[in-house]
Amino acid sequence: MTLTRMLRGAVIAVTLAVAAPAFADDIRDAIEEARRAYQANDLAAAKAALDVASQLIAQRSATGLSRFLPAAPRGWTAEEAETDASAAAMFGGGLIAKRRYTNGDRAVTVQVLANSPMIAQMAPLFANAQLLGAMGRVFRVKGKTAVLSRDGNIQVLLGRTLIIIEGSGNEADKRALLDALDLAAIETFNG
């Protein structure tokens, strides 16, 4: 592989990465660039373009995940939803959507993490009520098992998706936000 081909691949990757928000055309263009590079036997450029396409798809999926974050309850304000397809690296990859809610000096953040291998490893914990009870107080919400941990955070595992509700708000504040989530829709998310 020549240095020119490697540089060309890097330039393509950087150009696509700094492009405007991930529209479907950006994804298609990156895939098409990868196809052309592959046909030209420029595997480094093909991989770079596919890596960019993969990141654009992940960003779009994370944005789709944010639609599950509830509006602010009465008396509360909600910040803009944040999404990230790379911050979930500490969970082995995946997608994160989160929103912070405030009411005076109380703040609660709702995070929805999806499609992470680390989350799949938590399934046995949530399937065993005794192990889950060691984390905190177990309760049911909309037919699903949740736990209020000793530090006041609420966690619910829904298939490949983990919901974490944390912050300085009290249990009632956090449970109100949990009740506002469409757990069935979140569980079927396949972004």
C-alpha distance (Angstrom), angle and dihedral (degrees) to the residues before:
residue distance angle dihedral
M1 . . .
T2 3.77 . .
L3 3.76 125.9 .
T4 3.80 88.8 -119.8
R5 3.80 91.9 59.0
M6 3.80 91.8 46.9
L7 3.80 91.5 50.2
R8 3.79 91.1 46.6
G9 3.82 89.4 53.8
A10 3.79 91.3 49.2
V11 3.81 92.1 48.7
I12 3.80 90.8 50.5
A13 3.79 91.2 49.5
V14 3.80 93.6 48.6
T15 3.79 92.9 44.6
L16 3.79 92.5 51.7
A17 3.80 93.5 42.2
V18 3.81 94.5 55.5
A19 3.79 93.5 44.2
A20 3.79 121.5 115.7
P21 3.82 119.6 -73.7
A22 3.79 115.7 -48.6
F23 3.77 105.2 -82.1
A24 3.78 120.0 173.4
D25 3.82 88.8 -104.9
D26 3.81 91.2 57.8
I27 3.78 89.3 54.7
R28 3.78 93.2 46.9
D29 3.81 91.1 46.6
A30 3.81 91.9 52.2
I31 3.80 91.3 49.2
E32 3.80 90.9 47.7
E33 3.81 90.7 49.7
A34 3.80 89.1 51.3
R35 3.80 90.5 50.2
R36 3.81 92.1 51.2
A37 3.80 92.0 47.0
Y38 3.80 90.9 48.5
Q39 3.80 91.5 50.6
A40 3.80 88.4 51.3
N41 3.83 87.7 51.7
D42 3.81 90.5 -116.8
L43 3.77 96.1 139.3
A44 3.81 95.8 171.8
A45 3.81 91.6 56.0
A46 3.81 91.0 43.6
K47 3.81 91.1 52.6
A48 3.80 92.6 45.7
A49 3.81 91.6 51.7
L50 3.82 92.1 46.4
D51 3.80 90.3 49.2
V52 3.79 89.0 54.2
A53 3.82 91.2 46.7
S54 3.80 89.5 50.8
Q55 3.82 91.5 50.8
L56 3.82 91.8 48.0
I57 3.80 90.3 51.2
A58 3.80 90.9 49.0
Q59 3.81 91.0 50.0
R60 3.80 91.0 51.2
S61 3.81 90.7 47.9
A62 3.81 91.3 50.5
T63 3.79 89.4 51.6
G64 3.81 88.6 52.4
L65 3.79 89.6 51.7
S66 3.82 90.3 57.9
R67 3.81 91.1 67.3
F68 3.82 87.8 77.5
L69 3.80 93.9 62.1
P70 3.81 108.8 104.7
A71 3.77 127.6 -121.8
A72 3.79 116.7 -104.2
P73 3.80 114.6 -76.4
R74 3.81 117.0 -118.6
G75 3.81 109.7 -68.2
W76 3.81 92.9 17.7
T77 3.79 131.9 97.7
A78 3.78 124.6 -142.5
E79 3.77 126.2 -148.3
E80 3.78 121.2 -140.1
A81 3.77 112.8 -74.7
E82 3.79 114.5 -101.2
T83 3.77 121.3 -146.9
D84 3.76 130.7 -171.5
A85 3.75 133.7 175.5
S86 3.79 93.6 -174.1
A87 3.81 104.7 41.7
A88 3.79 88.5 70.8
A89 3.81 88.3 71.9
M90 3.81 89.2 104.0
F91 3.80 86.1 62.5
G92 3.81 92.1 50.4
G93 3.80 94.1 -92.6
G94 3.76 132.1 -54.9
L95 3.78 135.2 113.2
I96 3.80 134.3 -56.7
A97 3.78 130.6 -163.0
K98 3.79 119.8 176.3
R99 3.78 141.7 167.3
R100 3.79 131.5 -168.1
Y101 3.80 120.1 -140.4
T102 3.81 124.3 -163.9
N103 3.78 136.5 -168.6
G104 3.80 112.7 174.1
D105 3.79 107.5 -55.2
R106 3.83 93.2 -15.3
A107 3.79 119.6 96.0
V108 3.80 130.7 179.8
T109 3.80 127.8 -176.2
V110 3.79 122.7 -157.2
Q111 3.80 114.3 -157.8
V112 3.78 125.6 -173.5
L113 3.82 114.0 -165.9
A114 3.79 118.4 -172.7
N115 3.78 141.4 -178.6
S116 3.78 98.0 12.5
P117 3.80 122.0 143.8
M118 3.82 87.9 -141.1
I119 3.80 90.3 60.3
A120 3.81 90.6 54.4
Q121 3.80 88.4 56.6
M122 3.82 89.3 58.3
A123 3.82 93.0 60.4
P124 3.83 95.0 89.9
L125 3.80 89.8 52.7
F126 3.80 92.3 53.6
A127 3.81 90.9 43.9
N128 3.82 91.2 58.0
A129 3.80 111.1 66.3
Q130 3.81 92.4 -166.8
L131 3.81 92.9 55.7
L132 3.78 90.2 43.6
G133 3.82 89.7 49.5
A134 3.80 88.6 59.0
M135 3.83 87.0 64.1
G136 3.79 94.2 53.0
R137 3.79 142.8 -73.9
V138 3.81 114.1 -15.0
F139 3.82 119.3 -145.6
R140 3.80 139.2 163.1
V141 3.78 125.8 -115.8
K142 3.80 123.0 -179.0
G143 3.80 89.8 -19.0
K144 3.82 93.9 -51.3
T145 3.79 130.1 110.5
A146 3.79 117.3 -114.8
V147 3.77 134.8 173.9
L148 3.78 131.1 -145.2
S149 3.79 101.0 -151.3
R150 3.77 123.7 -143.6
D151 3.82 89.7 -102.4
G152 3.81 91.0 57.3
N153 3.80 98.8 -103.3
I154 3.78 121.9 133.1
Q155 3.80 120.7 -140.6
V156 3.79 129.4 -173.8
L157 3.79 125.0 178.8
L158 3.80 115.4 -151.4
G159 3.79 110.2 179.9
R160 3.82 105.5 -72.4
T161 3.79 92.9 -5.6
L162 3.80 130.3 85.0
I163 3.79 122.6 -163.0
I164 3.80 118.0 -157.9
I165 3.80 121.2 -174.6
E166 3.79 114.0 -173.0
G167 3.77 143.1 151.1
S168 3.78 143.0 90.0
G169 3.79 95.0 -55.0
N170 3.79 117.9 107.8
E171 3.79 126.4 -106.5
A172 3.81 92.3 -91.9
D173 3.82 90.7 53.9
K174 3.80 91.4 50.9
R175 3.80 94.0 44.2
A176 3.82 90.7 51.3
L177 3.81 89.9 56.5
L178 3.79 90.9 44.8
D179 3.82 89.9 52.0
A180 3.81 89.5 51.9
L181 3.83 91.8 58.9
D182 3.81 119.9 96.0
L183 3.80 95.7 -130.5
A184 3.81 94.6 -179.4
A185 3.81 92.2 54.6
I186 3.79 92.3 45.3
E187 3.80 90.8 51.0
T188 3.82 91.5 55.3
F189 3.83 94.2 47.0
N190 3.80 108.8 125.2
G191 3.80 101.3 174.5
